[in-house]
Amino acid sequence: MRRSTVTAVAAALSATLVLAGCGSSDDGKPVRKEAAPAVDGQDINAHPVSDLRQGGTLRMGLSTWPANFNWNTPDGFMGDAQEVDAAVLPDLFDNDAKGAQHVNPNFLVSAKVVSTDPQVVEYELNPKAKWSDGKPLSWKDFQAQWKALSGSDKDYEAAVTDGYEQISKVEQGKDEHGVRITFDKPYAEWQNLFDPLYPAAFIDTPEKFNKGWTQKVPVTGNAFKIKNIDKTAQTITIVPDPDWWGPKPRLDSVVYRIVDFTATTEAYLNKEIDSATALLPEDYKRLVKSTGTDIRRGARWDEVHIALNGAHGPLKDVRVRQALGNAIDRKGINAAFSKDLSFELKPLDNHLFMPNQEGYQNNSGEYGKYDPERANKLLDEAGWKSAGEGKTRTKGGKELTLEYTLSAGSSSAQVDQAELVQQQLAAVGIKVTLKKVPANDYFPKFVNTGNFDLTSFRNVDAVFKSVVVPTFVQPQGKNLFQNYGSIGSPKIDGLLKKAQRTTDTTEANKLYNEADKELWKLGHSIELYQRPQIVAVRSSLANFGAEGLASSDYTKIGWLK
């Protein structure tokens, strides 16, 4: 089970480098900074299944109610919907600890490139694999998903078309269990397609695709199935599917409960959930003292940024966006929040790579440097006149005002971050107002629709670049993909597409970095930091916790005997 989540609720810390050293603790003693885990770092309390007892419930917290369980739609392309989907839908490939892909034998016998000119990929499906309505998985499911995501029919509200739009045809392979996919242009990350797989009968029209998975999962096809979706109680319960053909799960059920980020620690201590983020110092200090608790650490693909909206208002001007990049002191934000963090933060000066990934390089240049003087000059050039120190700039009789949108479930540290941004921008004559919105509305009504000026959230688990590319491509009509700020260019699109078609990893990484330089120049977003993975987990829970770049296998998660 892979968690390929892209957008998730914003985290609580800040931006740049913290060298290994010491901060202060409650008792005045220094807090030792632990080095970040290696690229394959993970801590899941690994045990053979024979060590686990049969039965028990895993209780997990979700930050927002999933609006749509089709994660190929803009509303579904977020962490909380995908967390559930990954447990109940076919998962064709899994990551190992280094992020490398392997076929999941429960669904695939094999999957390989059989031709390079044109590129042809053949899948051999596990003959036992079937949907919960009894129909076997087949090439028709792949074909329907391709048609929905190819971009050829704009009535399908597709979150991602990359990879699918390069396909020229999907057809039956050598027998009823075979799938043959032909690409008209090479696509290096083909393993990231059709994962998870959706049933053709439930996505083969725009209406079914867009709305058929809203507040429901009509069909499943994995070790677990949906038992109950209770929006009133804000819980989703999944249980083992008795018709599952693979290894029997150890757990009797998994219950997902909506828990505000600020209430996660309390929910864990009250035994309402079995894991909680222990990233913030105030949470870590409480969780580490809890009886029967492990603090597990891993190196995850996880970035936090400030999103800028270039579709309307003052931020339509690239000079104003660049000014924000120079007016916001990323190191200052970091210093305010990380002094008690028992973990080494990595600087983040790249939109596409993490510091512990091959291909990472600092592309921020002058655009990511704290330079209020340059910010003032850019604002002058954009026609926003200074009214003097401490006063808001004006242009044509209008004040230079921006709105910073926050979820009502934000932590105090997230609010502090917003207030620091507010203060830093005020210093160059930009007035920022803070707007809190209901947690369940934050993504579907504000972020996903581009209804903000500034906001901050995460992109996660983008080991495959195709997962995060939709964040940067130009929107098409009303379809924003994941580029919620609508900031892009034909040059960036061209570089990203060329990179995705380049099968040589070194050459592809060069192209991605060229695109990243353009993203900084265009003022797409302000990268803050790679978020450490620090999780409090019940000590008796095995094969779960800080997975790092690896997938979780819920058939192996369970409670020790």
PLY file of the C-alpha trace (Angstrom):
ply
format ascii 1.0
element vertex 561
property float x
property float y
property float z
element edge 560
property int vertex1
property int vertex2
end_header
0.00 0.00 0.00
1.53 3.25 -1.12
0.56 6.63 0.18
1.05 8.84 -2.88
-0.60 11.81 -1.29
-0.02 15.21 -2.78
-1.79 17.91 -0.83
-2.30 17.69 2.88
-2.97 20.03 5.75
-0.15 22.50 6.30
2.48 21.75 8.88
3.66 23.92 11.64
7.33 24.71 11.27
9.43 26.80 8.94
12.08 27.03 6.33
15.77 26.74 6.21
18.77 25.03 7.64
19.21 24.06 11.27
22.71 22.79 11.88
23.14 19.86 14.24
23.42 21.44 17.65
21.26 22.26 20.63
18.14 24.20 21.51
16.43 24.70 24.85
13.98 22.43 26.68
11.36 23.02 29.35
13.79 22.27 32.14
16.53 24.45 30.71
18.62 21.51 29.57
19.71 21.46 25.94
17.72 19.50 23.36
20.02 17.36 21.26
19.52 17.80 17.54
19.32 14.42 15.81
20.58 14.16 12.26
17.96 13.62 9.61
17.54 9.96 8.52
19.22 8.70 5.37
17.27 8.56 2.13
16.18 5.01 2.97
15.58 5.85 6.62
12.46 4.39 8.18
11.23 3.13 11.54
8.15 0.89 11.51
8.90 -1.62 14.30
9.33 -4.33 11.65
8.19 -7.83 12.63
7.24 -11.03 10.77
3.49 -11.55 10.59
3.88 -14.60 12.86
4.68 -12.21 15.73
1.29 -10.51 15.41
-1.95 -11.52 17.04
-5.08 -11.94 14.95
-7.57 -9.12 15.51
-7.66 -5.64 16.91
-8.43 -2.21 15.52
-6.08 0.45 14.19
-7.43 3.94 14.87
-6.09 6.63 12.56
-6.63 10.38 12.43
-7.51 12.30 9.27
-7.34 16.08 9.23
-10.27 16.80 6.91
-13.34 14.94 5.66
-12.64 13.51 2.16
-14.78 15.35 -0.36
-14.25 12.82 -3.15
-12.82 9.29 -3.06
-11.78 9.43 -6.71
-8.25 10.67 -6.18
-7.89 11.46 -9.88
-10.21 14.45 -9.39
-9.07 17.78 -7.92
-11.20 17.24 -4.80
-9.88 13.71 -4.32
-6.23 14.50 -4.97
-5.40 15.12 -1.36
-3.91 13.12 1.46
-6.96 12.19 3.45
-8.97 10.72 0.58
-5.94 8.86 -0.71
-5.15 7.40 2.69
-8.47 5.53 2.60
-8.35 4.73 -1.12
-4.95 3.07 -0.78
-6.45 0.50 1.58
-9.45 -0.44 -0.56
-8.44 -0.05 -4.23
-5.99 -2.06 -6.37
-2.42 -1.01 -5.66
-0.34 -2.23 -8.61
3.13 -1.17 -7.46
4.79 -0.65 -4.08
7.86 1.36 -3.03
10.73 -0.10 -1.10
12.68 1.90 1.49
14.70 3.65 -1.22
11.60 4.56 -3.22
12.21 1.93 -5.93
9.09 0.39 -7.48
8.12 -3.29 -7.45
5.02 -5.04 -8.78
2.46 -6.00 -6.15
1.93 -9.75 -6.74
-1.61 -9.54 -5.40
-2.53 -7.65 -8.55
0.25 -8.16 -11.09
2.17 -11.17 -12.28
4.41 -8.87 -14.29
4.65 -5.41 -15.86
7.40 -4.49 -18.28
8.40 -2.42 -21.29
8.37 -4.72 -24.31
9.17 -2.07 -26.94
10.88 1.31 -26.87
9.95 2.64 -30.33
7.13 3.13 -29.79
7.13 2.55 -26.05
4.85 -0.38 -25.25
4.15 -1.68 -21.75
2.50 -5.03 -21.10
0.82 -5.94 -17.82
-0.14 -9.44 -16.80
-2.87 -9.27 -14.18
-3.19 -11.74 -11.33
-6.11 -13.97 -12.49
-7.48 -13.97 -8.93
-7.75 -10.18 -8.75
-11.33 -8.94 -8.81
-13.61 -6.10 -7.79
-16.01 -6.36 -4.87
-18.90 -6.70 -7.34
-17.31 -9.94 -8.56
-15.96 -8.68 -11.89
-12.30 -9.49 -12.61
-9.79 -6.72 -13.12
-9.27 -6.32 -16.87
-7.81 -4.23 -19.65
-11.16 -2.41 -19.85
-10.48 -0.80 -16.46
-7.17 0.53 -17.77
-8.83 1.78 -20.95
-11.59 3.64 -19.08
-9.08 5.27 -16.74
-6.92 6.34 -19.68
-9.88 7.89 -21.51
-10.94 9.78 -18.39
-7.43 11.12 -17.70
-6.08 11.63 -21.22
-7.33 15.22 -21.40
-9.18 14.54 -24.66
-12.60 15.01 -23.05
-12.68 18.22 -20.99
-15.90 17.13 -19.23
-13.77 14.79 -17.12
-12.45 16.86 -14.21
-9.02 15.26 -14.24
-6.51 16.21 -11.58
-3.66 14.63 -13.54
-3.26 14.05 -17.27
0.53 13.66 -17.40
1.46 10.22 -18.68
-2.07 9.39 -19.72
-2.06 12.01 -22.49
1.07 10.37 -23.92
-0.82 7.09 -24.44
-2.12 6.35 -27.93
-4.08 3.18 -27.17
-4.97 0.68 -24.45
-6.00 -2.80 -25.55
-6.23 -6.40 -24.43
-2.93 -8.25 -24.18
-2.25 -11.88 -25.01
-5.32 -13.09 -23.09
-8.14 -11.81 -20.88
-5.64 -11.11 -18.10
-3.29 -9.11 -20.30
-3.12 -5.35 -20.86
-1.12 -3.72 -23.65
-0.47 0.03 -23.50
1.12 1.91 -26.38
2.60 5.39 -25.91
2.92 7.82 -28.79
5.70 9.57 -26.83
8.09 7.95 -24.33
7.05 8.23 -20.71
9.70 7.36 -18.12
7.45 7.08 -15.05
4.88 4.71 -16.54
4.77 2.70 -13.29
3.01 5.59 -11.59
0.01 5.29 -13.93
-3.13 3.27 -13.11
-2.12 3.11 -9.46
-4.59 2.88 -7.90
-6.82 1.35 -10.54
-10.52 2.23 -10.75
-13.32 0.03 -12.15
-14.43 0.92 -15.68
-18.14 0.66 -14.87
-17.84 3.44 -12.29
-15.68 5.99 -14.14
-16.67 5.55 -17.81
-18.71 8.77 -18.03
-17.85 12.28 -16.82
-20.75 12.17 -14.37
-19.57 8.90 -12.80
-15.95 10.04 -12.77
-16.59 13.50 -11.33
-19.42 12.77 -8.88
-19.77 9.00 -8.52
-17.19 8.82 -5.73
-18.40 11.83 -3.76
-18.91 10.78 -0.13
-18.87 7.11 -1.16
-16.76 4.26 -2.50
-19.12 2.29 -4.76
-16.71 -0.60 -5.43
-13.52 -1.80 -3.77
-10.77 -4.22 -4.77
-8.16 -4.80 -2.07
-7.65 -6.56 1.25
-10.07 -4.16 2.95
-13.54 -2.94 2.04
-15.70 -0.09 3.30
-17.92 -0.97 6.24
-19.24 2.47 7.03
-18.84 6.12 6.00
-20.46 8.24 8.70
-20.14 11.94 7.98
-22.16 12.84 11.08
-19.76 10.96 13.35
-16.83 11.97 11.09
-15.59 8.37 10.89
-14.79 5.94 8.09
-14.47 2.24 8.96
-12.87 -0.40 6.78
-12.79 -4.15 7.45
-11.13 -7.16 5.77
-12.89 -8.31 2.61
-13.74 -12.04 3.02
-13.35 -12.45 -0.75
-9.77 -11.12 -0.72
-7.41 -13.50 -2.50
-4.16 -12.33 -0.91
-2.56 -12.69 2.56
-5.13 -12.38 5.32
-4.93 -9.07 7.22
-4.16 -9.30 10.92
-6.37 -6.35 11.86
-10.14 -6.70 12.30
-10.73 -3.10 11.29
-9.24 0.31 10.66
-11.19 3.34 11.84
-10.34 6.75 10.37
-11.50 9.65 12.50
-11.45 13.34 11.62
-9.23 15.09 14.14
-8.16 18.73 13.91
-4.41 19.04 13.68
-4.38 20.97 16.94
-6.24 18.15 18.72
-4.10 15.26 17.46
-1.85 15.00 20.51
-4.80 15.10 22.88
-6.62 12.47 20.82
-3.58 10.19 21.01
-3.14 10.66 24.76
-6.87 9.93 25.21
-6.41 6.70 23.19
-8.77 7.86 20.43
-6.07 7.30 17.76
-2.95 5.13 17.67
-0.47 7.47 16.00
0.15 11.19 16.04
2.63 13.60 14.53
5.31 14.44 17.08
7.00 17.12 15.04
6.19 20.23 17.06
8.23 20.66 20.25
5.13 21.15 22.39
3.64 17.91 21.05
6.89 15.94 21.15
7.48 16.79 24.82
4.06 15.41 25.78
4.03 12.39 23.48
7.51 11.12 24.33
6.46 10.79 27.98
3.32 8.77 27.18
3.47 5.18 28.46
3.70 2.54 25.75
4.72 5.01 23.04
7.51 4.87 20.47
8.80 7.95 18.66
9.53 6.74 15.12
11.47 8.75 12.53
11.86 8.52 8.77
12.90 10.54 5.72
9.76 11.25 3.69
9.23 13.26 0.51
7.43 16.07 2.29
7.66 19.79 1.58
5.92 22.86 2.98
5.52 26.02 0.95
3.61 29.28 0.72
1.34 29.26 -2.33
0.86 32.51 -4.25
-2.20 33.13 -6.43
-1.34 34.77 -9.73
-4.84 34.54 -11.18
-6.18 37.75 -9.67
-5.28 40.87 -7.74
-1.80 42.32 -7.17
-0.11 38.91 -7.47
-0.95 38.75 -11.19
2.18 40.91 -11.57
5.32 38.76 -11.49
7.25 41.66 -9.96
4.95 41.63 -6.93
5.37 37.85 -6.58
9.14 38.22 -6.81
8.97 40.97 -4.19
7.27 38.55 -1.80
10.10 36.08 -2.36
12.59 38.73 -1.22
10.46 40.22 1.56
9.77 36.93 3.37
12.65 35.92 5.62
12.66 32.13 5.45
15.57 31.82 7.88
13.81 34.12 10.30
10.64 32.04 10.17
12.75 28.96 10.78
14.55 30.43 13.76
11.26 31.31 15.42
9.96 27.75 15.35
12.85 25.29 15.34
14.81 26.13 18.49
13.26 23.23 20.45
12.99 20.78 17.55
14.84 17.53 18.26
15.52 16.95 14.58
17.77 18.43 11.95
15.78 20.36 9.35
16.99 20.44 5.78
16.99 23.65 3.75
14.64 23.54 0.77
15.62 25.51 -2.29
13.98 23.33 -4.93
10.33 22.72 -5.84
10.85 19.25 -7.31
13.51 17.47 -5.26
14.10 16.89 -1.57
17.59 17.55 -0.13
18.09 13.79 0.41
17.19 12.95 -3.20
19.44 12.40 -6.17
19.07 15.42 -8.45
18.62 18.03 -5.72
20.33 21.38 -6.20
19.76 24.92 -4.93
17.93 26.83 -7.66
16.50 29.65 -5.53
19.18 32.18 -6.49
18.26 35.83 -5.96
14.57 34.97 -5.96
14.67 33.04 -2.68
17.04 35.40 -0.88
15.82 37.63 1.93
16.41 41.10 0.49
13.88 43.78 1.56
15.73 46.43 -0.47
15.22 44.45 -3.66
11.58 43.81 -2.68
10.97 47.54 -2.32
12.58 48.21 -5.69
10.39 45.60 -7.40
7.25 47.05 -5.86
8.29 50.52 -6.99
8.74 49.20 -10.54
5.30 47.58 -10.38
3.75 50.98 -9.68
2.92 50.47 -6.00
3.93 53.74 -4.40
5.36 53.90 -0.91
3.48 56.10 1.55
6.30 55.99 4.07
7.61 53.57 6.67
4.89 51.48 8.30
2.25 52.52 5.76
0.58 50.46 3.03
1.59 51.05 -0.56
-1.01 52.33 -3.01
-1.66 52.29 -6.75
-4.51 54.11 -8.45
-6.06 54.86 -5.11
-6.07 51.22 -3.98
-4.01 49.77 -1.14
-1.67 46.82 -1.70
-3.61 44.28 0.37
-3.40 40.47 0.33
-5.39 37.82 2.19
-3.64 34.87 3.88
-6.09 31.95 4.13
-5.80 29.54 7.06
-7.73 26.46 8.09
-9.60 26.84 11.36
-7.81 23.63 12.36
-4.40 25.26 12.07
-1.95 24.87 14.93
-0.75 27.87 16.91
2.57 27.53 15.09
0.83 27.79 11.72
-0.91 30.94 12.88
2.42 32.25 14.16
3.95 31.58 10.74
1.16 33.53 9.04
1.60 36.41 11.49
5.35 36.50 10.81
4.66 36.66 7.06
2.16 39.43 7.81
4.81 41.40 9.72
7.55 40.84 7.15
5.37 41.97 4.25
4.12 44.98 6.19
7.77 46.11 6.41
7.79 46.62 2.61
4.32 48.19 2.47
2.13 45.14 1.82
-0.90 44.77 4.09
-1.86 41.16 4.85
-5.12 40.14 6.52
-5.52 36.67 8.01
-8.66 34.71 7.11
-9.60 31.51 8.96
-12.02 29.16 7.18
-13.69 25.91 8.35
-11.25 22.99 8.25
-13.51 20.83 6.04
-13.89 23.73 3.57
-10.22 24.68 3.43
-9.26 22.49 0.48
-12.50 21.99 -1.49
-13.78 25.58 -1.27
-10.59 27.61 -1.01
-7.34 25.88 -2.04
-8.69 23.63 -4.81
-10.68 26.45 -6.38
-7.92 29.06 -6.19
-9.93 31.13 -3.72
-6.99 32.72 -1.89
-4.13 35.17 -2.26
-1.66 33.42 0.06
-1.87 30.10 1.88
0.48 27.37 3.09
0.21 23.61 2.73
2.24 20.51 1.84
3.06 18.38 -1.18
4.02 14.86 -0.10
5.21 11.47 -1.36
6.21 12.74 -4.80
9.06 10.29 -5.30
7.74 10.17 -8.86
7.97 13.64 -10.41
4.71 13.00 -12.25
2.94 13.19 -8.89
4.00 16.79 -8.27
4.21 18.06 -11.89
0.48 19.00 -11.96
1.32 21.58 -9.29
3.29 23.54 -11.87
1.63 23.07 -15.28
-0.60 25.80 -16.71
-4.33 25.32 -16.00
-6.66 24.50 -18.87
-9.86 26.50 -18.60
-11.45 25.86 -15.23
-9.25 22.82 -14.60
-6.47 24.04 -12.33
-4.93 20.55 -11.99
-2.97 21.16 -8.74
-1.66 24.55 -9.85
-4.08 26.30 -7.52
-2.34 29.66 -7.92
-2.54 29.44 -11.74
1.11 30.46 -12.17
2.95 28.81 -15.05
4.41 29.29 -18.51
4.77 27.45 -21.83
8.52 27.20 -21.15
7.96 25.43 -17.83
5.37 23.11 -19.39
7.80 22.26 -22.19
10.69 21.50 -19.85
8.51 19.31 -17.60
7.07 17.37 -20.53
10.51 16.84 -22.03
11.82 15.65 -18.66
8.97 13.17 -18.32
9.77 11.73 -21.75
13.47 11.40 -20.98
14.29 7.88 -19.82
17.89 8.76 -18.85
17.58 9.79 -15.18
20.58 12.15 -15.21
19.31 14.02 -18.25
15.78 14.10 -16.88
17.01 15.59 -13.60
18.81 18.36 -15.51
15.57 19.26 -17.26
13.60 19.23 -14.01
16.14 21.60 -12.49
15.89 23.93 -15.48
12.14 24.00 -14.90
12.71 24.68 -11.22
14.87 27.71 -11.99
11.98 29.09 -14.03
9.55 28.40 -11.16
11.67 30.50 -8.80
11.97 33.25 -11.42
8.22 33.26 -12.03
7.41 33.45 -8.31
5.29 30.31 -8.42
5.53 29.61 -4.67
7.91 30.11 -1.78
9.52 26.87 -0.64
10.03 26.65 3.11
11.43 23.33 4.32
11.48 19.56 4.09
9.16 18.45 6.85
10.72 15.84 9.15
8.77 12.63 9.72
8.47 12.19 13.49
5.56 10.03 14.61
4.33 8.84 17.99
3.03 5.25 17.69
1.81 2.64 20.18
4.84 0.49 21.04
2.90 -2.73 20.45
1.91 -1.74 16.90
4.16 -3.40 14.33
5.01 -2.68 10.69
3.69 0.86 10.89
4.97 4.32 11.69
7.60 6.36 9.85
7.73 4.60 6.48
9.96 7.19 4.81
9.88 6.55 1.07
8.43 3.06 1.45
4.85 1.82 1.12
2.70 0.50 3.94
1.20 -2.97 3.66
-1.92 -3.07 5.80
-2.07 -6.86 5.59
1.12 -6.88 7.68
0.19 -4.16 10.17
-0.99 -5.44 13.52
-0.58 -5.73 17.25
2.19 -7.83 18.77
1.19 -10.99 20.66
0 1
1 2
2 3
3 4
4 5
5 6
6 7
7 8
8 9
9 10
10 11
11 12
12 13
13 14
14 15
15 16
16 17
17 18
18 19
19 20
20 21
21 22
22 23
23 24
24 25
25 26
26 27
27 28
28 29
29 30
30 31
31 32
32 33
33 34
34 35
35 36
36 37
37 38
38 39
39 40
40 41
41 42
42 43
43 44
44 45
45 46
46 47
47 48
48 49
49 50
50 51
51 52
52 53
53 54
54 55
55 56
56 57
57 58
58 59
59 60
60 61
61 62
62 63
63 64
64 65
65 66
66 67
67 68
68 69
69 70
70 71
71 72
72 73
73 74
74 75
75 76
76 77
77 78
78 79
79 80
80 81
81 82
82 83
83 84
84 85
85 86
86 87
87 88
88 89
89 90
90 91
91 92
92 93
93 94
94 95
95 96
96 97
97 98
98 99
99 100
100 101
101 102
102 103
103 104
104 105
105 106
106 107
107 108
108 109
109 110
110 111
111 112
112 113
113 114
114 115
115 116
116 117
117 118
118 119
119 120
120 121
121 122
122 123
123 124
124 125
125 126
126 127
127 128
128 129
129 130
130 131
131 132
132 133
133 134
134 135
135 136
136 137
137 138
138 139
139 140
140 141
141 142
142 143
143 144
144 145
145 146
146 147
147 148
148 149
149 150
150 151
151 152
152 153
153 154
154 155
155 156
156 157
157 158
158 159
159 160
160 161
161 162
162 163
163 164
164 165
165 166
166 167
167 168
168 169
169 170
170 171
171 172
172 173
173 174
174 175
175 176
176 177
177 178
178 179
179 180
180 181
181 182
182 183
183 184
184 185
185 186
186 187
187 188
188 189
189 190
190 191
191 192
192 193
193 194
194 195
195 196
196 197
197 198
198 199
199 200
200 201
201 202
202 203
203 204
204 205
205 206
206 207
207 208
208 209
209 210
210 211
211 212
212 213
213 214
214 215
215 216
216 217
217 218
218 219
219 220
220 221
221 222
222 223
223 224
224 225
225 226
226 227
227 228
228 229
229 230
230 231
231 232
232 233
233 234
234 235
235 236
236 237
237 238
238 239
239 240
240 241
241 242
242 243
243 244
244 245
245 246
246 247
247 248
248 249
249 250
250 251
251 252
252 253
253 254
254 255
255 256
256 257
257 258
258 259
259 260
260 261
261 262
262 263
263 264
264 265
265 266
266 267
267 268
268 269
269 270
270 271
271 272
272 273
273 274
274 275
275 276
276 277
277 278
278 279
279 280
280 281
281 282
282 283
283 284
284 285
285 286
286 287
287 288
288 289
289 290
290 291
291 292
292 293
293 294
294 295
295 296
296 297
297 298
298 299
299 300
300 301
301 302
302 303
303 304
304 305
305 306
306 307
307 308
308 309
309 310
310 311
311 312
312 313
313 314
314 315
315 316
316 317
317 318
318 319
319 320
320 321
321 322
322 323
323 324
324 325
325 326
326 327
327 328
328 329
329 330
330 331
331 332
332 333
333 334
334 335
335 336
336 337
337 338
338 339
339 340
340 341
341 342
342 343
343 344
344 345
345 346
346 347
347 348
348 349
349 350
350 351
351 352
352 353
353 354
354 355
355 356
356 357
357 358
358 359
359 360
360 361
361 362
362 363
363 364
364 365
365 366
366 367
367 368
368 369
369 370
370 371
371 372
372 373
373 374
374 375
375 376
376 377
377 378
378 379
379 380
380 381
381 382
382 383
383 384
384 385
385 386
386 387
387 388
388 389
389 390
390 391
391 392
392 393
393 394
394 395
395 396
396 397
397 398
398 399
399 400
400 401
401 402
402 403
403 404
404 405
405 406
406 407
407 408
408 409
409 410
410 411
411 412
412 413
413 414
414 415
415 416
416 417
417 418
418 419
419 420
420 421
421 422
422 423
423 424
424 425
425 426
426 427
427 428
428 429
429 430
430 431
431 432
432 433
433 434
434 435
435 436
436 437
437 438
438 439
439 440
440 441
441 442
442 443
443 444
444 445
445 446
446 447
447 448
448 449
449 450
450 451
451 452
452 453
453 454
454 455
455 456
456 457
457 458
458 459
459 460
460 461
461 462
462 463
463 464
464 465
465 466
466 467
467 468
468 469
469 470
470 471
471 472
472 473
473 474
474 475
475 476
476 477
477 478
478 479
479 480
480 481
481 482
482 483
483 484
484 485
485 486
486 487
487 488
488 489
489 490
490 491
491 492
492 493
493 494
494 495
495 496
496 497
497 498
498 499
499 500
500 501
501 502
502 503
503 504
504 505
505 506
506 507
507 508
508 509
509 510
510 511
511 512
512 513
513 514
514 515
515 516
516 517
517 518
518 519
519 520
520 521
521 522
522 523
523 524
524 525
525 526
526 527
527 528
528 529
529 530
530 531
531 532
532 533
533 534
534 535
535 536
536 537
537 538
538 539
539 540
540 541
541 542
542 543
543 544
544 545
545 546
546 547
547 548
548 549
549 550
550 551
551 552
552 553
553 554
554 555
555 556
556 557
557 558
558 559
559 560
